[in-house]
């Protein structure tokens, strides 16, 4: 009896927009590092004494939901890309407010990406409603990416 291999489903190939190559060139210039906008980790989020256990649990679900949304030009999820600037969970109502940005102001799928994030958040059972606000300040830069995202793209 021959051994069967697990079903392999190829990932869709994104059209080459040049965005990843642009990030690699910027990384190669050895420009001085810009501080990362948000350097939160699971541990730092869990240790936040200003949040209730329910807020922390919902925030982790929001982070997980954001990690399922990918930038169409860079094959990395939007959370690890550093596009999510802030996640707020109301302690009484569990209403979620997210501030996010895009890699470039002229992104042709800006509205679609924001709506995708909002749909993923509102699919969380404990979240009655949410608002996702698109902001441009501070502007996104490659330094806002997580270390794993930079490693995955060959930027470090």
Phi and psi in radians as a Rosetta constraint file:
Dihedral C 1 N 2 CA 2 C 2 CIRCULARHARMONIC -1.408 0.35
Dihedral N 2 CA 2 C 2 N 3 CIRCULARHARMONIC 2.535 0.35
Dihedral C 2 N 3 CA 3 C 3 CIRCULARHARMONIC -1.374 0.35
Dihedral N 3 CA 3 C 3 N 4 CIRCULARHARMONIC 2.285 0.35
Dihedral C 3 N 4 CA 4 C 4 CIRCULARHARMONIC -1.555 0.35
Dihedral N 4 CA 4 C 4 N 5 CIRCULARHARMONIC 2.480 0.35
Dihedral C 4 N 5 CA 5 C 5 CIRCULARHARMONIC -1.565 0.35
Dihedral N 5 CA 5 C 5 N 6 CIRCULARHARMONIC 2.580 0.35
Dihedral C 5 N 6 CA 6 C 6 CIRCULARHARMONIC -1.074 0.35
Dihedral N 6 CA 6 C 6 N 7 CIRCULARHARMONIC 2.625 0.35
Dihedral C 6 N 7 CA 7 C 7 CIRCULARHARMONIC -1.049 0.35
Dihedral N 7 CA 7 C 7 N 8 CIRCULARHARMONIC 2.233 0.35
Dihedral C 7 N 8 CA 8 C 8 CIRCULARHARMONIC -1.873 0.35
Dihedral N 8 CA 8 C 8 N 9 CIRCULARHARMONIC 2.154 0.35
Dihedral C 8 N 9 CA 9 C 9 CIRCULARHARMONIC -1.975 0.35
Dihedral N 9 CA 9 C 9 N 10 CIRCULARHARMONIC 1.974 0.35
Dihedral C 9 N 10 CA 10 C 10 CIRCULARHARMONIC -1.189 0.35
Dihedral N 10 CA 10 C 10 N 11 CIRCULARHARMONIC 2.555 0.35
Dihedral C 10 N 11 CA 11 C 11 CIRCULARHARMONIC -1.325 0.35
Dihedral N 11 CA 11 C 11 N 12 CIRCULARHARMONIC 2.588 0.35
Dihedral C 11 N 12 CA 12 C 12 CIRCULARHARMONIC -1.161 0.35
Dihedral N 12 CA 12 C 12 N 13 CIRCULARHARMONIC 2.482 0.35
Dihedral C 12 N 13 CA 13 C 13 CIRCULARHARMONIC -1.571 0.35
Dihedral N 13 CA 13 C 13 N 14 CIRCULARHARMONIC 2.192 0.35
Dihedral C 13 N 14 CA 14 C 14 CIRCULARHARMONIC -1.419 0.35
Dihedral N 14 CA 14 C 14 N 15 CIRCULARHARMONIC 2.542 0.35
Dihedral C 14 N 15 CA 15 C 15 CIRCULARHARMONIC -1.125 0.35
Dihedral N 15 CA 15 C 15 N 16 CIRCULARHARMONIC 2.526 0.35
Dihedral C 15 N 16 CA 16 C 16 CIRCULARHARMONIC -1.286 0.35
Dihedral N 16 CA 16 C 16 N 17 CIRCULARHARMONIC 1.803 0.35
Dihedral C 16 N 17 CA 17 C 17 CIRCULARHARMONIC -1.559 0.35
Dihedral N 17 CA 17 C 17 N 18 CIRCULARHARMONIC -0.233 0.35
Dihedral C 17 N 18 CA 18 C 18 CIRCULARHARMONIC 1.530 0.35
Dihedral N 18 CA 18 C 18 N 19 CIRCULARHARMONIC -0.068 0.35
Dihedral C 18 N 19 CA 19 C 19 CIRCULARHARMONIC -1.134 0.35
Dihedral N 19 CA 19 C 19 N 20 CIRCULARHARMONIC -0.771 0.35
Dihedral C 19 N 20 CA 20 C 20 CIRCULARHARMONIC -1.126 0.35
Dihedral N 20 CA 20 C 20 N 21 CIRCULARHARMONIC -0.741 0.35
Dihedral C 20 N 21 CA 21 C 21 CIRCULARHARMONIC -1.101 0.35
Dihedral N 21 CA 21 C 21 N 22 CIRCULARHARMONIC -0.673 0.35
Dihedral C 21 N 22 CA 22 C 22 CIRCULARHARMONIC -1.078 0.35
Dihedral N 22 CA 22 C 22 N 23 CIRCULARHARMONIC -0.748 0.35
Dihedral C 22 N 23 CA 23 C 23 CIRCULARHARMONIC -1.117 0.35
Dihedral N 23 CA 23 C 23 N 24 CIRCULARHARMONIC -0.680 0.35
Dihedral C 23 N 24 CA 24 C 24 CIRCULARHARMONIC -1.139 0.35
Dihedral N 24 CA 24 C 24 N 25 CIRCULARHARMONIC -0.699 0.35
Dihedral C 24 N 25 CA 25 C 25 CIRCULARHARMONIC -1.124 0.35
Dihedral N 25 CA 25 C 25 N 26 CIRCULARHARMONIC -0.740 0.35
Dihedral C 25 N 26 CA 26 C 26 CIRCULARHARMONIC -1.084 0.35
Dihedral N 26 CA 26 C 26 N 27 CIRCULARHARMONIC -0.704 0.35
Dihedral C 26 N 27 CA 27 C 27 CIRCULARHARMONIC -1.151 0.35
Dihedral N 27 CA 27 C 27 N 28 CIRCULARHARMONIC -0.584 0.35
Dihedral C 27 N 28 CA 28 C 28 CIRCULARHARMONIC -1.286 0.35
Dihedral N 28 CA 28 C 28 N 29 CIRCULARHARMONIC -0.314 0.35
Dihedral C 28 N 29 CA 29 C 29 CIRCULARHARMONIC -1.311 0.35
Dihedral N 29 CA 29 C 29 N 30 CIRCULARHARMONIC -0.141 0.35
Dihedral C 29 N 30 CA 30 C 30 CIRCULARHARMONIC 0.976 0.35
Dihedral N 30 CA 30 C 30 N 31 CIRCULARHARMONIC 0.668 0.35
Dihedral C 30 N 31 CA 31 C 31 CIRCULARHARMONIC -1.150 0.35
Dihedral N 31 CA 31 C 31 N 32 CIRCULARHARMONIC 2.646 0.35
Dihedral C 31 N 32 CA 32 C 32 CIRCULARHARMONIC -1.048 0.35
Dihedral N 32 CA 32 C 32 N 33 CIRCULARHARMONIC 2.450 0.35
Dihedral C 32 N 33 CA 33 C 33 CIRCULARHARMONIC -1.160 0.35
Dihedral N 33 CA 33 C 33 N 34 CIRCULARHARMONIC 2.438 0.35
Dihedral C 33 N 34 CA 34 C 34 CIRCULARHARMONIC -1.707 0.35
Dihedral N 34 CA 34 C 34 N 35 CIRCULARHARMONIC 2.383 0.35
Dihedral C 34 N 35 CA 35 C 35 CIRCULARHARMONIC -1.037 0.35
Dihedral N 35 CA 35 C 35 N 36 CIRCULARHARMONIC 2.456 0.35
Dihedral C 35 N 36 CA 36 C 36 CIRCULARHARMONIC -1.165 0.35
Dihedral N 36 CA 36 C 36 N 37 CIRCULARHARMONIC 2.398 0.35
Dihedral C 36 N 37 CA 37 C 37 CIRCULARHARMONIC -1.088 0.35
Dihedral N 37 CA 37 C 37 N 38 CIRCULARHARMONIC -0.855 0.35
Dihedral C 37 N 38 CA 38 C 38 CIRCULARHARMONIC -2.300 0.35
Dihedral N 38 CA 38 C 38 N 39 CIRCULARHARMONIC 1.990 0.35
Dihedral C 38 N 39 CA 39 C 39 CIRCULARHARMONIC -1.990 0.35
Dihedral N 39 CA 39 C 39 N 40 CIRCULARHARMONIC 0.945 0.35
Dihedral C 39 N 40 CA 40 C 40 CIRCULARHARMONIC -1.610 0.35
Dihedral N 40 CA 40 C 40 N 41 CIRCULARHARMONIC 2.551 0.35
Dihedral C 40 N 41 CA 41 C 41 CIRCULARHARMONIC -2.167 0.35
Dihedral N 41 CA 41 C 41 N 42 CIRCULARHARMONIC 2.999 0.35
Dihedral C 41 N 42 CA 42 C 42 CIRCULARHARMONIC -0.970 0.35
Dihedral N 42 CA 42 C 42 N 43 CIRCULARHARMONIC -0.743 0.35
Dihedral C 42 N 43 CA 43 C 43 CIRCULARHARMONIC -1.146 0.35
Dihedral N 43 CA 43 C 43 N 44 CIRCULARHARMONIC -0.809 0.35
Dihedral C 43 N 44 CA 44 C 44 CIRCULARHARMONIC -1.165 0.35
Dihedral N 44 CA 44 C 44 N 45 CIRCULARHARMONIC -0.615 0.35
Dihedral C 44 N 45 CA 45 C 45 CIRCULARHARMONIC -1.194 0.35
Dihedral N 45 CA 45 C 45 N 46 CIRCULARHARMONIC -0.703 0.35
Dihedral C 45 N 46 CA 46 C 46 CIRCULARHARMONIC -1.177 0.35
Dihedral N 46 CA 46 C 46 N 47 CIRCULARHARMONIC -0.619 0.35
Dihedral C 46 N 47 CA 47 C 47 CIRCULARHARMONIC -1.422 0.35
Dihedral N 47 CA 47 C 47 N 48 CIRCULARHARMONIC -0.054 0.35
Dihedral C 47 N 48 CA 48 C 48 CIRCULARHARMONIC -1.166 0.35
Dihedral N 48 CA 48 C 48 N 49 CIRCULARHARMONIC 1.869 0.35
Dihedral C 48 N 49 CA 49 C 49 CIRCULARHARMONIC -1.251 0.35
Dihedral N 49 CA 49 C 49 N 50 CIRCULARHARMONIC -0.211 0.35
Dihedral C 49 N 50 CA 50 C 50 CIRCULARHARMONIC -1.449 0.35
Dihedral N 50 CA 50 C 50 N 51 CIRCULARHARMONIC -0.093 0.35
Dihedral C 50 N 51 CA 51 C 51 CIRCULARHARMONIC -2.014 0.35
Dihedral N 51 CA 51 C 51 N 52 CIRCULARHARMONIC 2.543 0.35
Dihedral C 51 N 52 CA 52 C 52 CIRCULARHARMONIC -1.336 0.35
Dihedral N 52 CA 52 C 52 N 53 CIRCULARHARMONIC 2.817 0.35
Dihedral C 52 N 53 CA 53 C 53 CIRCULARHARMONIC -0.997 0.35
Dihedral N 53 CA 53 C 53 N 54 CIRCULARHARMONIC -0.636 0.35
Dihedral C 53 N 54 CA 54 C 54 CIRCULARHARMONIC -1.140 0.35
Dihedral N 54 CA 54 C 54 N 55 CIRCULARHARMONIC -0.757 0.35
Dihedral C 54 N 55 CA 55 C 55 CIRCULARHARMONIC -1.058 0.35
Dihedral N 55 CA 55 C 55 N 56 CIRCULARHARMONIC -0.772 0.35
Dihedral C 55 N 56 CA 56 C 56 CIRCULARHARMONIC -1.084 0.35
Dihedral N 56 CA 56 C 56 N 57 CIRCULARHARMONIC -0.738 0.35
Dihedral C 56 N 57 CA 57 C 57 CIRCULARHARMONIC -1.120 0.35
Dihedral N 57 CA 57 C 57 N 58 CIRCULARHARMONIC -0.759 0.35
Dihedral C 57 N 58 CA 58 C 58 CIRCULARHARMONIC -1.171 0.35
Dihedral N 58 CA 58 C 58 N 59 CIRCULARHARMONIC -0.705 0.35
Dihedral C 58 N 59 CA 59 C 59 CIRCULARHARMONIC -1.035 0.35
Dihedral N 59 CA 59 C 59 N 60 CIRCULARHARMONIC -0.719 0.35
Dihedral C 59 N 60 CA 60 C 60 CIRCULARHARMONIC -1.129 0.35
Dihedral N 60 CA 60 C 60 N 61 CIRCULARHARMONIC -0.636 0.35
Dihedral C 60 N 61 CA 61 C 61 CIRCULARHARMONIC -1.166 0.35
Dihedral N 61 CA 61 C 61 N 62 CIRCULARHARMONIC -0.642 0.35
Dihedral C 61 N 62 CA 62 C 62 CIRCULARHARMONIC -1.146 0.35
Dihedral N 62 CA 62 C 62 N 63 CIRCULARHARMONIC -0.760 0.35
Dihedral C 62 N 63 CA 63 C 63 CIRCULARHARMONIC -1.032 0.35
Dihedral N 63 CA 63 C 63 N 64 CIRCULARHARMONIC -0.809 0.35
Dihedral C 63 N 64 CA 64 C 64 CIRCULARHARMONIC -1.062 0.35
Dihedral N 64 CA 64 C 64 N 65 CIRCULARHARMONIC -0.713 0.35
Dihedral C 64 N 65 CA 65 C 65 CIRCULARHARMONIC -1.117 0.35
Dihedral N 65 CA 65 C 65 N 66 CIRCULARHARMONIC -0.741 0.35
Dihedral C 65 N 66 CA 66 C 66 CIRCULARHARMONIC -1.131 0.35
Dihedral N 66 CA 66 C 66 N 67 CIRCULARHARMONIC -0.514 0.35
Dihedral C 66 N 67 CA 67 C 67 CIRCULARHARMONIC -1.279 0.35
Dihedral N 67 CA 67 C 67 N 68 CIRCULARHARMONIC -0.083 0.35
Dihedral C 67 N 68 CA 68 C 68 CIRCULARHARMONIC -1.710 0.35
Dihedral N 68 CA 68 C 68 N 69 CIRCULARHARMONIC -0.022 0.35
Dihedral C 68 N 69 CA 69 C 69 CIRCULARHARMONIC -1.854 0.35
Dihedral N 69 CA 69 C 69 N 70 CIRCULARHARMONIC 2.265 0.35
Dihedral C 69 N 70 CA 70 C 70 CIRCULARHARMONIC -2.004 0.35
Dihedral N 70 CA 70 C 70 N 71 CIRCULARHARMONIC 2.500 0.35
Dihedral C 70 N 71 CA 71 C 71 CIRCULARHARMONIC -1.194 0.35
Dihedral N 71 CA 71 C 71 N 72 CIRCULARHARMONIC 2.348 0.35
Dihedral C 71 N 72 CA 72 C 72 CIRCULARHARMONIC -1.207 0.35
Dihedral N 72 CA 72 C 72 N 73 CIRCULARHARMONIC -0.334 0.35
Dihedral C 72 N 73 CA 73 C 73 CIRCULARHARMONIC -1.724 0.35
Dihedral N 73 CA 73 C 73 N 74 CIRCULARHARMONIC -0.376 0.35
Dihedral C 73 N 74 CA 74 C 74 CIRCULARHARMONIC -2.220 0.35
Dihedral N 74 CA 74 C 74 N 75 CIRCULARHARMONIC 2.106 0.35
Dihedral C 74 N 75 CA 75 C 75 CIRCULARHARMONIC -1.313 0.35
Dihedral N 75 CA 75 C 75 N 76 CIRCULARHARMONIC 0.963 0.35
Dihedral C 75 N 76 CA 76 C 76 CIRCULARHARMONIC -2.395 0.35
Dihedral N 76 CA 76 C 76 N 77 CIRCULARHARMONIC 2.549 0.35
Dihedral C 76 N 77 CA 77 C 77 CIRCULARHARMONIC -1.168 0.35
Dihedral N 77 CA 77 C 77 N 78 CIRCULARHARMONIC 2.723 0.35
Dihedral C 77 N 78 CA 78 C 78 CIRCULARHARMONIC -1.194 0.35
Dihedral N 78 CA 78 C 78 N 79 CIRCULARHARMONIC -0.446 0.35
Dihedral C 78 N 79 CA 79 C 79 CIRCULARHARMONIC -1.225 0.35
Dihedral N 79 CA 79 C 79 N 80 CIRCULARHARMONIC -0.859 0.35
Dihedral C 79 N 80 CA 80 C 80 CIRCULARHARMONIC -1.236 0.35
Dihedral N 80 CA 80 C 80 N 81 CIRCULARHARMONIC -0.385 0.35
Dihedral C 80 N 81 CA 81 C 81 CIRCULARHARMONIC -1.233 0.35
Dihedral N 81 CA 81 C 81 N 82 CIRCULARHARMONIC -0.297 0.35
Dihedral C 81 N 82 CA 82 C 82 CIRCULARHARMONIC 1.531 0.35
Dihedral N 82 CA 82 C 82 N 83 CIRCULARHARMONIC 0.342 0.35
Dihedral C 82 N 83 CA 83 C 83 CIRCULARHARMONIC -1.427 0.35
Dihedral N 83 CA 83 C 83 N 84 CIRCULARHARMONIC -0.271 0.35
Dihedral C 83 N 84 CA 84 C 84 CIRCULARHARMONIC -1.639 0.35
Dihedral N 84 CA 84 C 84 N 85 CIRCULARHARMONIC 1.955 0.35
Dihedral C 84 N 85 CA 85 C 85 CIRCULARHARMONIC -1.556 0.35
Dihedral N 85 CA 85 C 85 N 86 CIRCULARHARMONIC -0.606 0.35
Dihedral C 85 N 86 CA 86 C 86 CIRCULARHARMONIC -2.711 0.35
Dihedral N 86 CA 86 C 86 N 87 CIRCULARHARMONIC 2.442 0.35
Dihedral C 86 N 87 CA 87 C 87 CIRCULARHARMONIC -2.220 0.35
Dihedral N 87 CA 87 C 87 N 88 CIRCULARHARMONIC 2.101 0.35
Dihedral C 87 N 88 CA 88 C 88 CIRCULARHARMONIC -2.088 0.35
Dihedral N 88 CA 88 C 88 N 89 CIRCULARHARMONIC 2.330 0.35
Dihedral C 88 N 89 CA 89 C 89 CIRCULARHARMONIC -2.095 0.35
Dihedral N 89 CA 89 C 89 N 90 CIRCULARHARMONIC 2.118 0.35
Dihedral C 89 N 90 CA 90 C 90 CIRCULARHARMONIC -1.158 0.35
Dihedral N 90 CA 90 C 90 N 91 CIRCULARHARMONIC 2.235 0.35
Dihedral C 90 N 91 CA 91 C 91 CIRCULARHARMONIC -1.163 0.35
Dihedral N 91 CA 91 C 91 N 92 CIRCULARHARMONIC -0.464 0.35
Dihedral C 91 N 92 CA 92 C 92 CIRCULARHARMONIC -1.591 0.35
Dihedral N 92 CA 92 C 92 N 93 CIRCULARHARMONIC -0.801 0.35
Dihedral C 92 N 93 CA 93 C 93 CIRCULARHARMONIC -1.753 0.35
Dihedral N 93 CA 93 C 93 N 94 CIRCULARHARMONIC -0.260 0.35
Dihedral C 93 N 94 CA 94 C 94 CIRCULARHARMONIC 1.176 0.35
Dihedral N 94 CA 94 C 94 N 95 CIRCULARHARMONIC 0.265 0.35
Dihedral C 94 N 95 CA 95 C 95 CIRCULARHARMONIC -1.086 0.35
Dihedral N 95 CA 95 C 95 N 96 CIRCULARHARMONIC 2.379 0.35
Dihedral C 95 N 96 CA 96 C 96 CIRCULARHARMONIC -1.951 0.35
Dihedral N 96 CA 96 C 96 N 97 CIRCULARHARMONIC 2.309 0.35
Dihedral C 96 N 97 CA 97 C 97 CIRCULARHARMONIC -2.117 0.35
Dihedral N 97 CA 97 C 97 N 98 CIRCULARHARMONIC 2.206 0.35
Dihedral C 97 N 98 CA 98 C 98 CIRCULARHARMONIC -2.129 0.35
Dihedral N 98 CA 98 C 98 N 99 CIRCULARHARMONIC 2.383 0.35
Dihedral C 98 N 99 CA 99 C 99 CIRCULARHARMONIC -1.931 0.35
Dihedral N 99 CA 99 C 99 N 100 CIRCULARHARMONIC 2.231 0.35
Dihedral C 99 N 100 CA 100 C 100 CIRCULARHARMONIC -2.421 0.35
Dihedral N 100 CA 100 C 100 N 101 CIRCULARHARMONIC 2.901 0.35
Dihedral C 100 N 101 CA 101 C 101 CIRCULARHARMONIC -2.308 0.35
Dihedral N 101 CA 101 C 101 N 102 CIRCULARHARMONIC -3.060 0.35
Dihedral C 101 N 102 CA 102 C 102 CIRCULARHARMONIC -2.200 0.35
Dihedral N 102 CA 102 C 102 N 103 CIRCULARHARMONIC 2.904 0.35
Dihedral C 102 N 103 CA 103 C 103 CIRCULARHARMONIC -1.222 0.35
Dihedral N 103 CA 103 C 103 N 104 CIRCULARHARMONIC -0.393 0.35
Dihedral C 103 N 104 CA 104 C 104 CIRCULARHARMONIC -2.666 0.35
Dihedral N 104 CA 104 C 104 N 105 CIRCULARHARMONIC 2.453 0.35
Dihedral C 104 N 105 CA 105 C 105 CIRCULARHARMONIC -1.029 0.35
Dihedral N 105 CA 105 C 105 N 106 CIRCULARHARMONIC -0.495 0.35
Dihedral C 105 N 106 CA 106 C 106 CIRCULARHARMONIC -1.554 0.35
Dihedral N 106 CA 106 C 106 N 107 CIRCULARHARMONIC 0.322 0.35
Dihedral C 106 N 107 CA 107 C 107 CIRCULARHARMONIC -1.022 0.35
Dihedral N 107 CA 107 C 107 N 108 CIRCULARHARMONIC 2.133 0.35
Dihedral C 107 N 108 CA 108 C 108 CIRCULARHARMONIC -1.206 0.35
Dihedral N 108 CA 108 C 108 N 109 CIRCULARHARMONIC -0.295 0.35
Dihedral C 108 N 109 CA 109 C 109 CIRCULARHARMONIC -1.914 0.35
Dihedral N 109 CA 109 C 109 N 110 CIRCULARHARMONIC 0.441 0.35
Dihedral C 109 N 110 CA 110 C 110 CIRCULARHARMONIC -0.929 0.35
Dihedral N 110 CA 110 C 110 N 111 CIRCULARHARMONIC -0.926 0.35
Dihedral C 110 N 111 CA 111 C 111 CIRCULARHARMONIC -1.098 0.35
Dihedral N 111 CA 111 C 111 N 112 CIRCULARHARMONIC -0.699 0.35
Dihedral C 111 N 112 CA 112 C 112 CIRCULARHARMONIC -1.143 0.35
Dihedral N 112 CA 112 C 112 N 113 CIRCULARHARMONIC -0.689 0.35
Dihedral C 112 N 113 CA 113 C 113 CIRCULARHARMONIC -1.179 0.35
Dihedral N 113 CA 113 C 113 N 114 CIRCULARHARMONIC -0.758 0.35
Dihedral C 113 N 114 CA 114 C 114 CIRCULARHARMONIC -1.090 0.35
Dihedral N 114 CA 114 C 114 N 115 CIRCULARHARMONIC -0.774 0.35
Dihedral C 114 N 115 CA 115 C 115 CIRCULARHARMONIC -1.147 0.35
Dihedral N 115 CA 115 C 115 N 116 CIRCULARHARMONIC -0.638 0.35
Dihedral C 115 N 116 CA 116 C 116 CIRCULARHARMONIC -1.105 0.35
Dihedral N 116 CA 116 C 116 N 117 CIRCULARHARMONIC -0.720 0.35
Dihedral C 116 N 117 CA 117 C 117 CIRCULARHARMONIC -1.124 0.35
Dihedral N 117 CA 117 C 117 N 118 CIRCULARHARMONIC -0.803 0.35
Dihedral C 117 N 118 CA 118 C 118 CIRCULARHARMONIC -1.079 0.35
Dihedral N 118 CA 118 C 118 N 119 CIRCULARHARMONIC -0.731 0.35
Dihedral C 118 N 119 CA 119 C 119 CIRCULARHARMONIC -1.100 0.35
Dihedral N 119 CA 119 C 119 N 120 CIRCULARHARMONIC -0.733 0.35
Dihedral C 119 N 120 CA 120 C 120 CIRCULARHARMONIC -1.116 0.35
Dihedral N 120 CA 120 C 120 N 121 CIRCULARHARMONIC -0.709 0.35
Dihedral C 120 N 121 CA 121 C 121 CIRCULARHARMONIC -1.179 0.35
Dihedral N 121 CA 121 C 121 N 122 CIRCULARHARMONIC -0.771 0.35
Dihedral C 121 N 122 CA 122 C 122 CIRCULARHARMONIC -1.253 0.35
Dihedral N 122 CA 122 C 122 N 123 CIRCULARHARMONIC -0.197 0.35
Dihedral C 122 N 123 CA 123 C 123 CIRCULARHARMONIC -1.382 0.35
Dihedral N 123 CA 123 C 123 N 124 CIRCULARHARMONIC -0.182 0.35
Dihedral C 123 N 124 CA 124 C 124 CIRCULARHARMONIC -1.298 0.35
Dihedral N 124 CA 124 C 124 N 125 CIRCULARHARMONIC 2.182 0.35
Dihedral C 124 N 125 CA 125 C 125 CIRCULARHARMONIC -0.981 0.35
Dihedral N 125 CA 125 C 125 N 126 CIRCULARHARMONIC -0.648 0.35
Dihedral C 125 N 126 CA 126 C 126 CIRCULARHARMONIC -1.399 0.35
Dihedral N 126 CA 126 C 126 N 127 CIRCULARHARMONIC -0.105 0.35
Dihedral C 126 N 127 CA 127 C 127 CIRCULARHARMONIC -1.761 0.35
Dihedral N 127 CA 127 C 127 N 128 CIRCULARHARMONIC 1.943 0.35
Dihedral C 127 N 128 CA 128 C 128 CIRCULARHARMONIC -1.317 0.35
Dihedral N 128 CA 128 C 128 N 129 CIRCULARHARMONIC -0.522 0.35
Dihedral C 128 N 129 CA 129 C 129 CIRCULARHARMONIC -2.883 0.35
Dihedral N 129 CA 129 C 129 N 130 CIRCULARHARMONIC 2.827 0.35
Dihedral C 129 N 130 CA 130 C 130 CIRCULARHARMONIC -2.669 0.35
Dihedral N 130 CA 130 C 130 N 131 CIRCULARHARMONIC 2.870 0.35
Dihedral C 130 N 131 CA 131 C 131 CIRCULARHARMONIC -2.372 0.35
Dihedral N 131 CA 131 C 131 N 132 CIRCULARHARMONIC 2.318 0.35
Dihedral C 131 N 132 CA 132 C 132 CIRCULARHARMONIC -2.033 0.35
Dihedral N 132 CA 132 C 132 N 133 CIRCULARHARMONIC 2.034 0.35
Dihedral C 132 N 133 CA 133 C 133 CIRCULARHARMONIC -1.806 0.35
Dihedral N 133 CA 133 C 133 N 134 CIRCULARHARMONIC 2.259 0.35
Dihedral C 133 N 134 CA 134 C 134 CIRCULARHARMONIC -1.566 0.35
Dihedral N 134 CA 134 C 134 N 135 CIRCULARHARMONIC 2.136 0.35
Dihedral C 134 N 135 CA 135 C 135 CIRCULARHARMONIC -2.172 0.35
Dihedral N 135 CA 135 C 135 N 136 CIRCULARHARMONIC 2.760 0.35
Dihedral C 135 N 136 CA 136 C 136 CIRCULARHARMONIC -2.091 0.35
Dihedral N 136 CA 136 C 136 N 137 CIRCULARHARMONIC 0.007 0.35
Dihedral C 136 N 137 CA 137 C 137 CIRCULARHARMONIC -2.156 0.35
Dihedral N 137 CA 137 C 137 N 138 CIRCULARHARMONIC 2.101 0.35
Dihedral C 137 N 138 CA 138 C 138 CIRCULARHARMONIC -1.353 0.35
Dihedral N 138 CA 138 C 138 N 139 CIRCULARHARMONIC 2.696 0.35
Dihedral C 138 N 139 CA 139 C 139 CIRCULARHARMONIC -1.129 0.35
Dihedral N 139 CA 139 C 139 N 140 CIRCULARHARMONIC 2.536 0.35
Dihedral C 139 N 140 CA 140 C 140 CIRCULARHARMONIC -1.199 0.35
Dihedral N 140 CA 140 C 140 N 141 CIRCULARHARMONIC 2.523 0.35
Dihedral C 140 N 141 CA 141 C 141 CIRCULARHARMONIC -2.507 0.35
Dihedral N 141 CA 141 C 141 N 142 CIRCULARHARMONIC 2.874 0.35
Dihedral C 141 N 142 CA 142 C 142 CIRCULARHARMONIC -1.079 0.35
Dihedral N 142 CA 142 C 142 N 143 CIRCULARHARMONIC -0.410 0.35
Dihedral C 142 N 143 CA 143 C 143 CIRCULARHARMONIC -1.198 0.35
Dihedral N 143 CA 143 C 143 N 144 CIRCULARHARMONIC -0.262 0.35
Dihedral C 143 N 144 CA 144 C 144 CIRCULARHARMONIC -1.411 0.35
Dihedral N 144 CA 144 C 144 N 145 CIRCULARHARMONIC -0.148 0.35
Dihedral C 144 N 145 CA 145 C 145 CIRCULARHARMONIC -1.284 0.35
Dihedral N 145 CA 145 C 145 N 146 CIRCULARHARMONIC 2.601 0.35
Dihedral C 145 N 146 CA 146 C 146 CIRCULARHARMONIC -1.181 0.35
Dihedral N 146 CA 146 C 146 N 147 CIRCULARHARMONIC 2.808 0.35
Dihedral C 146 N 147 CA 147 C 147 CIRCULARHARMONIC -1.065 0.35
Dihedral N 147 CA 147 C 147 N 148 CIRCULARHARMONIC -0.678 0.35
Dihedral C 147 N 148 CA 148 C 148 CIRCULARHARMONIC -1.146 0.35
Dihedral N 148 CA 148 C 148 N 149 CIRCULARHARMONIC -0.635 0.35
Dihedral C 148 N 149 CA 149 C 149 CIRCULARHARMONIC -1.167 0.35
Dihedral N 149 CA 149 C 149 N 150 CIRCULARHARMONIC -0.754 0.35
Dihedral C 149 N 150 CA 150 C 150 CIRCULARHARMONIC -1.110 0.35
Dihedral N 150 CA 150 C 150 N 151 CIRCULARHARMONIC -0.675 0.35
Dihedral C 150 N 151 CA 151 C 151 CIRCULARHARMONIC -1.153 0.35
Dihedral N 151 CA 151 C 151 N 152 CIRCULARHARMONIC -0.772 0.35
Dihedral C 151 N 152 CA 152 C 152 CIRCULARHARMONIC -1.062 0.35
Dihedral N 152 CA 152 C 152 N 153 CIRCULARHARMONIC -0.614 0.35
Dihedral C 152 N 153 CA 153 C 153 CIRCULARHARMONIC -1.573 0.35
Dihedral N 153 CA 153 C 153 N 154 CIRCULARHARMONIC 0.030 0.35
Dihedral C 153 N 154 CA 154 C 154 CIRCULARHARMONIC 1.282 0.35
Dihedral N 154 CA 154 C 154 N 155 CIRCULARHARMONIC 0.536 0.35
Dihedral C 154 N 155 CA 155 C 155 CIRCULARHARMONIC -1.652 0.35
Dihedral N 155 CA 155 C 155 N 156 CIRCULARHARMONIC -0.131 0.35
